[in-house]
Amino acid sequence: MNRARIEIAKPEVVRYFLTLQKKVFSYQDVEDILSKERDNWKLAKSMSGLKFLEFLLKESILKEVRLKFPHRPTKRFISDGASVLEIASSLRQKGYFSHYSAIQIHGLSKETSKIIYINEEQNNDNSNNEGLRQDRIDAAFQRPARVSNNKATIGDTVICILNGMNTGGLGVESSTINGIPIRATNVERTLIDAAVRPVYSGGIHGVLEAYNLAHDKFSPTKLIQIYRTIKYSYPYHQAIGFYMEAVGKYALNSIESLLIMPKKFDFYLTHQMEDTKYSKKWRIYYPSYINELLPEAVKQ
C-alpha cells in the first residue's frame, strides 16, 4: 500500500524537487521534507525517511554522492544542477570558504583551482605564545607547513576541510553565488589568511597576485583592525606589510601603519625556503625567485 501511494505521489514529488533552489541534501534534510510534505502527498505514517530516500534514489530524483573523508566519511544527495561549491558548503553548518577559495570568490586570482577550502573553527581559545623566541621561529619555519589531510574528492575537485583557529567568525560574511547561499571570509580577512597560510592560498605567487588584484577592493584600516583583534602569536604583520609594499599599489600611510608595529623577530614568508633573500625593513626572509618582481623599497 505504501508503495502504491508513493507511486501516485511521484509527479508531485518530482515537481517539488524541481522547484527547490536547494540542490544538495543531507539525510536529515530528506527526513524533514518527508515530515513537512507527508500529508500533502498523502503518504502513510509507515513511510520512513529511509524508504523515502530509497524511492528518491531509485527514481533518479536524487543521486547519492559519497565523500570519503578519512575520519568522518559522509554522504550527500543531490538533484540535477547541484554544484561542487554547494556540496562543499553543506558539509559544515558553521563552516565558511577561506584561503584560495575565498581568493577566487572575490576575484583575486586569474587562475582556477581544483581545491575547495572550508574552514571550520575550533572551540579552543586563542592565546599568545609568550615564550616566542627566535630559535623557535627558525625551527618552525625550517619544517614543512602543517597541512590538513581531511580531504575528499568529487570528480576532479578536492574538498579540504581546515581546522581553523577560533576567531568567532571574524571577517566572515554571507552572500550568494549563482543563487547559492554561502559564507566566506571578506577581502580583508582573506588577505590576512593568505599571508598566514600561503600553502592554502596558491603559494607565494598566489598571495602576491591576491594582494595585487585587491588593492582597490578593501580597506587597509579594516584589515589592520581584524589582524589586531585576532592576536596572532607570530608577527604576520611583517608578511602582510611586505606583500602590500611588494605589489607597489598601496598608500604609504597604510604600509606605515604595519611598519611601525613591533618587529622583535626575524620572520619568514613561508616554510622550508631553500634560497632566500632578507628584507631588513620588514625583518623577513623571502624566496630569492621573487626578488626580480619586487620594488627596491621592499628589499631594503
TORMARRO-666101 format. One line per field, with one value per residue (C-alpha): residue number from 1; residue in three letters; x, z negated, y negated. Coordinates in Angstrom, 1 decimal. Layout:
mimar [NUM ...]
bamar [ALA ...]
x [X ...]
z [Z ...]
y [Y ...]
This chain:
mimar [1 2 3 4 5 6 7 8 9 10 11 12 13 14 15 16 17 18 19 20 21 22 23 24 25 26 27 28 29 30 31 32 33 34 35 36 37 38 39 40 41 42 43 44 45 46 47 48 49 50 51 52 53 54 55 56 57 58 59 60 61 62 63 64 65 66 67 68 69 70 71 72 73 74 75 76 77 78 79 80 81 82 83 84 85 86 87 88 89 90 91 92 93 94 95 96 97 98 99 100 101 102 103 104 105 106 107 108 109 110 111 112 113 114 115 116 117 118 119 120 121 122 123 124 125 126 127 128 129 130 131 132 133 134 135 136 137 138 139 140 141 142 143 144 145 146 147 148 149 150 151 152 153 154 155 156 157 158 159 160 161 162 163 164 165 166 167 168 169 170 171 172 173 174 175 176 177 178 179 180 181 182 183 184 185 186 187 188 189 190 191 192 193 194 195 196 197 198 199 200 201 202 203 204 205 206 207 208 209 210 211 212 213 214 215 216 217 218 219 220 221 222 223 224 225 226 227 228 229 230 231 232 233 234 235 236 237 238 239 240 241 242 243 244 245 246 247 248 249 250 251 252 253 254 255 256 257 258 259 260 261 262 263 264 265 266 267 268 269 270 271 272 273 274 275 276 277 278 279 280 281 282 283 284 285 286 287 288 289 290 291 292 293 294 295 296 297 298 299 300]
bamar [MET ASN ARG ALA ARG ILE GLU ILE ALA LYS PRO GLU VAL VAL ARG TYR PHE LEU THR LEU GLN LYS LYS VAL PHE SER TYR GLN ASP VAL GLU ASP ILE LEU SER LYS GLU ARG ASP ASN TRP LYS LEU ALA LYS SER MET SER GLY LEU LYS PHE LEU GLU PHE LEU LEU LYS GLU SER ILE LEU LYS GLU VAL ARG LEU LYS PHE PRO HIS ARG PRO THR LYS ARG PHE ILE SER ASP GLY ALA SER VAL LEU GLU ILE ALA SER SER LEU ARG GLN LYS GLY TYR PHE SER HIS TYR SER ALA ILE GLN ILE HIS GLY LEU SER LYS GLU THR SER LYS ILE ILE TYR ILE ASN GLU GLU GLN ASN ASN ASP ASN SER ASN ASN GLU GLY LEU ARG GLN ASP ARG ILE ASP ALA ALA PHE GLN ARG PRO ALA ARG VAL SER ASN ASN LYS ALA THR ILE GLY ASP THR VAL ILE CYS ILE LEU ASN GLY MET ASN THR GLY GLY LEU GLY VAL GLU SER SER THR ILE ASN GLY ILE PRO ILE ARG ALA THR ASN VAL GLU ARG THR LEU ILE ASP ALA ALA VAL ARG PRO VAL TYR SER GLY GLY ILE HIS GLY VAL LEU GLU ALA TYR ASN LEU ALA HIS ASP LYS PHE SER PRO THR LYS LEU ILE GLN ILE TYR ARG THR ILE LYS TYR SER TYR PRO TYR HIS GLN ALA ILE GLY PHE TYR MET GLU ALA VAL GLY LYS TYR ALA LEU ASN SER ILE GLU SER LEU LEU ILE MET PRO LYS LYS PHE ASP PHE TYR LEU THR HIS GLN MET GLU ASP THR LYS TYR SER LYS LYS TRP ARG ILE TYR TYR PRO SER TYR ILE ASN GLU LEU LEU PRO GLU ALA VAL LYS GLN]
x [0.0 2.8 4.4 1.2 0.8 4.3 3.9 0.7 2.5 5.6 4.6 4.1 7.4 9.3 7.7 8.6 12.3 12.4 11.1 13.6 16.5 18.4 20.1 22.1 20.5 21.7 19.7 18.2 17.1 15.3 13.5 12.5 11.0 9.0 7.7 6.7 5.0 3.7 0.1 0.2 1.4 -1.0 1.8 1.3 2.9 4.8 6.7 10.0 12.8 14.9 12.2 11.5 15.2 15.4 12.4 14.1 17.3 15.5 13.5 16.7 15.0 18.2 21.7 24.0 27.4 29.9 32.5 35.3 36.9 39.4 37.9 34.2 33.0 29.7 27.0 25.0 22.0 21.9 19.4 20.3 22.3 24.0 27.5 30.5 30.5 27.0 28.1 31.1 29.0 26.6 29.3 29.8 26.9 29.3 32.0 33.0 35.0 38.5 42.0 42.3 38.5 37.8 40.5 38.6 35.2 36.5 38.1 41.6 43.1 43.3 43.8 41.3 41.7 40.6 40.7 37.9 38.8 36.1 37.3 35.7 36.8 37.8 36.4 39.8 40.7 43.3 46.3 49.6 52.7 54.6 57.6 58.1 61.8 63.9 65.3 61.8 60.6 63.6 63.0 59.3 59.8 62.5 60.0 57.2 54.0 51.3 48.5 45.1 44.6 40.8 40.0 37.5 37.4 34.4 35.3 38.4 37.8 39.1 37.3 39.6 38.3 40.6 40.5 40.8 41.6 38.7 38.0 34.3 33.8 35.7 35.5 33.1 30.2 27.2 26.4 25.2 26.9 24.6 21.7 23.6 23.9 27.5 29.7 33.2 35.9 35.7 38.6 40.4 40.3 41.1 44.3 45.3 44.7 46.6 49.7 49.4 48.9 50.2 50.2 46.4 46.4 48.2 51.7 53.6 52.8 49.1 49.3 51.2 48.5 45.8 47.3 47.9 44.3 42.8 44.4 41.2 38.7 39.3 40.1 43.7 42.5 39.8 42.4 44.7 41.7 40.9 44.5 44.9 41.7 42.9 46.1 48.4 51.4 53.7 54.4 52.4 52.1 55.6 54.5 51.3 53.3 55.9 53.2 51.5 54.7 55.8 52.9 53.5 49.9 49.2 49.2 52.3 50.2 48.7 52.1 53.5 50.7 52.1 55.8 55.5 54.2 56.8 59.3 61.1 62.0 63.2 60.3 59.6 57.3 56.7 58.1 61.1 62.6 66.0 67.4 66.4 66.8 66.3 64.4 65.8 62.9 60.4 62.8 61.6 63.1 61.6 62.5 65.0 63.0 60.6 63.4 63.2 59.4 59.9 60.4 63.7 61.8 60.8 64.2 65.9]
z [0.0 -0.9 2.5 4.3 2.5 3.2 6.9 7.1 5.4 7.7 10.1 7.1 5.5 8.8 9.2 5.6 6.0 9.4 7.8 4.9 5.3 2.9 4.7 2.0 -0.8 -3.9 -5.2 -7.8 -5.1 -3.3 -6.6 -7.2 -3.7 -4.2 -7.6 -6.1 -2.9 -4.1 -4.4 -1.1 0.7 -1.3 -2.4 -5.2 -8.6 -7.8 -5.0 -6.8 -5.9 -4.7 -2.5 -1.1 -0.3 1.4 3.6 4.5 5.5 7.4 9.4 10.0 8.4 6.3 6.7 3.9 3.6 1.2 -0.4 -1.7 -4.3 -6.3 -9.7 -9.0 -5.7 -4.7 -2.0 -0.2 2.0 5.0 7.6 11.2 11.3 8.0 7.9 6.0 4.3 2.9 1.8 0.0 -1.6 -3.0 -4.9 -8.0 -9.3 -10.8 -8.2 -5.6 -2.5 -3.1 -1.7 2.0 2.3 0.8 3.1 6.1 4.8 4.5 7.9 6.6 8.9 12.6 12.0 11.3 8.5 8.2 4.4 2.3 -1.3 -4.0 -7.3 -10.5 -13.5 -16.6 -20.1 -21.7 -22.9 -21.1 -23.2 -22.6 -22.8 -25.5 -25.0 -21.4 -20.7 -17.5 -17.7 -17.9 -14.9 -12.9 -13.7 -13.0 -9.5 -8.6 -8.8 -6.3 -6.8 -8.5 -6.1 -6.5 -5.3 -5.9 -2.2 0.1 3.9 6.2 9.8 10.3 7.4 3.9 0.8 -2.0 -5.5 -7.6 -11.4 -11.9 -15.0 -17.0 -15.8 -16.4 -12.6 -12.5 -8.9 -7.7 -5.6 -4.0 -0.3 2.7 5.8 8.6 6.1 3.7 0.1 -1.1 -3.9 -3.1 -4.6 -3.4 -1.4 -4.4 -6.3 -3.1 -2.6 -6.2 -5.9 -2.7 -4.3 -7.3 -5.2 -1.7 -1.3 -1.2 1.0 4.2 2.8 2.6 6.2 5.5 2.4 4.4 7.1 4.5 2.9 6.4 7.5 4.2 3.9 4.7 3.2 -0.5 -3.5 -4.8 -8.0 -8.4 -7.6 -10.4 -12.8 -12.1 -12.3 -15.8 -17.0 -16.1 -18.1 -16.3 -18.2 -15.2 -13.7 -10.5 -10.1 -8.8 -6.0 -5.3 -5.1 -2.8 -0.4 -0.4 0.4 2.8 5.2 5.2 5.3 1.6 0.0 -2.1 -5.2 -5.1 -4.8 -7.5 -9.9 -9.6 -9.5 -12.9 -14.6 -16.8 -14.9 -17.6 -15.5 -12.1 -10.3 -7.2 -4.2 -4.1 -5.3 -4.0 -1.7 -0.4 1.3 -0.5 -0.5 -3.5 -3.9 -6.8 -6.5 -7.3 -9.1 -6.8 -4.7 -1.3 1.6 4.0 7.0 6.4 5.9 9.5 9.0 6.1 5.9 4.3 1.3 0.0 0.4 -2.0]
y [0.0 -2.4 -1.7 -2.5 -5.8 -6.9 -5.9 -8.0 -10.9 -10.7 -13.5 -15.9 -14.8 -15.4 -18.8 -19.6 -18.9 -20.7 -23.9 -23.9 -26.2 -24.0 -21.1 -19.4 -17.4 -15.5 -12.6 -14.8 -17.2 -14.3 -13.3 -17.0 -17.2 -14.0 -15.2 -18.5 -17.2 -13.8 -14.9 -16.9 -13.8 -11.5 -9.2 -6.7 -7.1 -3.9 -5.6 -6.1 -8.6 -5.7 -4.3 -7.7 -8.2 -4.8 -5.9 -9.2 -7.4 -4.6 -7.2 -9.3 -12.3 -12.5 -11.0 -9.8 -11.4 -9.7 -11.9 -9.7 -12.0 -9.9 -10.3 -11.1 -9.8 -11.3 -11.3 -13.9 -13.5 -15.9 -16.9 -17.9 -21.1 -20.8 -22.3 -21.2 -24.6 -23.9 -20.4 -21.8 -24.5 -21.9 -20.0 -22.2 -24.3 -26.9 -26.5 -29.1 -29.3 -30.6 -30.9 -30.2 -29.5 -33.0 -34.5 -33.1 -34.1 -37.7 -37.7 -38.0 -35.3 -34.8 -31.1 -28.3 -25.8 -22.3 -22.5 -24.0 -25.1 -25.0 -26.4 -25.0 -27.0 -25.1 -25.8 -26.4 -29.9 -32.0 -32.7 -34.4 -32.4 -34.4 -32.0 -33.1 -33.1 -33.5 -29.9 -28.5 -30.6 -29.5 -25.8 -26.0 -27.5 -25.1 -22.4 -21.7 -23.7 -21.6 -20.8 -19.3 -15.7 -16.0 -15.8 -14.1 -14.1 -14.7 -14.2 -16.3 -18.6 -18.1 -19.4 -20.2 -21.0 -23.1 -23.3 -27.0 -28.9 -30.3 -33.9 -33.9 -34.1 -37.4 -38.9 -36.2 -37.4 -35.8 -36.2 -34.2 -32.8 -31.8 -31.8 -29.6 -31.0 -30.9 -32.1 -33.3 -35.5 -39.1 -40.5 -41.9 -38.6 -36.7 -38.6 -38.0 -34.3 -34.2 -35.8 -33.4 -30.2 -30.7 -26.9 -27.1 -30.2 -29.4 -29.7 -33.0 -33.8 -33.3 -35.6 -38.3 -38.1 -38.4 -41.5 -43.0 -42.5 -43.5 -47.0 -48.8 -46.3 -46.6 -48.8 -48.5 -50.1 -47.4 -44.7 -46.0 -46.1 -42.5 -41.5 -43.2 -41.5 -38.0 -38.5 -36.0 -34.7 -35.1 -38.5 -38.0 -41.8 -41.7 -39.4 -41.4 -44.7 -43.0 -41.8 -45.2 -47.1 -44.4 -45.0 -48.7 -49.8 -50.7 -54.1 -54.8 -55.5 -52.0 -50.4 -52.7 -51.5 -48.0 -49.1 -50.8 -47.6 -45.9 -43.8 -41.9 -38.9 -37.9 -36.2 -34.1 -34.5 -30.7 -27.4 -25.5 -28.1 -27.0 -30.0 -33.2 -37.0 -39.2 -42.4 -44.4 -46.8 -44.1 -41.7 -38.9 -36.2 -35.6 -33.3 -34.6 -33.6 -36.5 -39.1 -40.3 -41.0 -43.3 -47.1 -48.2 -49.7 -46.3 -44.8 -47.3]
